Amino acid sequence: MRRLALAGLVLVLAQPAGSAVCAAEDAPFVTPQQDVDIRYALASPDPSIPLQHQRMRWSAATRRQRVDPEGSATYMITDYRAGSLTVIDQARHARTVIPAPGTALSEPGQRAAGNWARGETMLVAGESCTVWHTHDSDGRVSDVCYSEGGDMLQVMQGDQIVVRAEQVTHDAQPDTIFAVPTGLKVVQAAHP
């Protein structure tokens, strides 16, 4: 379950809560502007917990995201147009549907609302990105490195890198990877 909690970080992290809207040129794109496949390493604040890895795929045309935590029989498909997140548990042949997180998800071509301060430019996984100083959805100060096209490549909180892209591919993502398998039993969410 910890892996699923970390997985939701990918697009929701940089949606500042309760922030004033800033000028477009003073904010990044925080939603990928094109299809992308990113493999991430995620660190826990607890140093005794090893790095977790996950794969995030995004379809810009359909505004769908798939997150596959490494070594897990469970993955998530979020359909931002439909406003739903489906957790698929392959081991139990089950699915659970809950509302999609990140109601403030920026539309394609729209820069993020909120308070952002531009930082340095760096390379992460061979991709150029700009560090933006902001607050995450829980109000913690975060330094998030976004590519010009809205790909989140690194997140730092305090002195710790909590999310870092390891591999980025800008290939078209086929609809089939975002399709919820048929024939799965429906399991109600414990806390919708």
N, C-alpha and C positions, 0 to 999 in steps of 0.2 A: 504494500500500500504506500510505503514511503516513496517508491519510484513514481507512482502515479501522482503523488502530491508534487514532486519535483517536475514532472512532465508538464503540468499546467503552467509552469513558469515561462514557457517559451514566448507566447504572445501576450500574456496577461501582465507580465512583470512591469512593463513600462507604460501602463495606463494610469497616470497620476490621478489620485482621487482628490477632489475638491480643489483643483488648481485653476488659476486664472488662465484664460486663453491667451496665447502669445502670437506674435506675427509669424506668418508662414516661413519667412527666411530664418527665423530664430529657433526652429524646431526640426527634428528629423522626421523622416518617414519611419513609422514603427510597425507598419504592416508591409510584408514583402510585396514589391511592385511587379514581380514576375515569379513564375514557378521556380521552386527551389527545393533541394534535398540537402539537409544539414545534419551531420552527426555531431553530437555534443558530448562533452564530459561535464558532469555536475558534481559539485563538492558539497558536502554537508558541513554545517558549522561545527559539528563534532568530529575532530580529527581522527577518532578511532574508526569511523565509518569510511570504508573505501570509496573511491570515485565510482559514480554510477555513469552509465552511458545510455544515450537514447538517440533515436533517429527521428527527425521532424521533416515531414514533407508538406508542401503548401501548393495549392492550385490557386493562382491569382484570378483566373476567369470565374471559378465557381466559389471562391472564398471558403475553401475547405482545407482543413489541416488534419494530418494523421501523425500521431506520436506513438512510437514503438520503443518502450524501455527494453534495453538489452537483457536477454535471459528471462524474460517474462512471457507468460502465455496470455497476458492481457495487453491490449492496446486501445487507443482512443481515436475516435474520428469526431472532429468538431465541424459542424456546418454552421457558419456564422450567418448565412442568409436565413436559414430555418431557425436559428437560435437554439440549436441543440448540440449536446455533447453525448456521444454514445460510447460507453465503455464495453468492449468486447472481451469476454473471458473465454478463450478457446478451450481451456481445460474443462470448464463446466458447460460448454456449449450454450452460453448465456449472454444476454446483453442487458445493459441498464442505460436508460436515457434520462439525462438531467438537463436543465437549462445551461446554455453555453456561458462560460465565464467571459469577462471583458466586454461588457455592454458598450464601452467607449471605444471599441475597436475602430481605428481610422479607416475611412473608405480609401480605395486605391486612388493614388494621385493627391491625397490630402495629407498634409503634414500634421503631426500630433498636436493636440491641445495640451495645455499645461505649462509648467515652468521648467525651462530647459536652459542649461548653460553649456555652450560649446567648449569642448576641451581639445586635446591633441588628436592627431591622426596617427593611426598605427596599422600594422598588418596582423591579422589573425587568420589562421588557416589559409594563408596565401591571398587573402582578400583585404583590401583597404577599407578601413572604417574610421569613423569619428566618435570619440568618447563624448557622451552627453551626460552631464550631471543633473540628476533629478531625484524624485522619490518614487519608490515602488508602491504597489497597491496597498501595502500595509503601513506606508508612511516612512519607511526606512530610506536613508540616503543611499543612492545607488549611482554608479558610474556605468552606463550602458554604451557599448560600442556598436553602432549601427553602420552598415554599408550605405552608400548613397541610395541604393535601391530598397532600403528598409529591412535588410536581413540583420537580425540580432546575432552578433558574433561573440560578444563577451559581456559578462556582468560582474562587477566588483561591488562588494558591500564591505565597508571598512577597508582593511588591507587584504581581504581574501577574494580570490576569483571564485565565484560560485557557479558560473556557467561559462563554458568556453567552447566555441566551434572547433572541431578537429578536421572536418572535411566539408567542403561546400561544392555543390554541383547545381548548375542552372539549367537542367534538362526539363523538358515538358513532362508534367506528371499526369499519367493516364487516369481517367475517371475510375477505372477498376480498383485502384488502390484505396479509393475513398468510399467504395460501396460497402454497406453493412451486409454481412452474409445473411442469407435467408435461413429459416428453420431454427433459429436460436430461441431458446425459452427467454421470456421477459422476466427480469428480476427487478423489483422495485427498489429504488435508492433508499438507504437507511435514513438519510437526511437530505431531502430534495432541495 
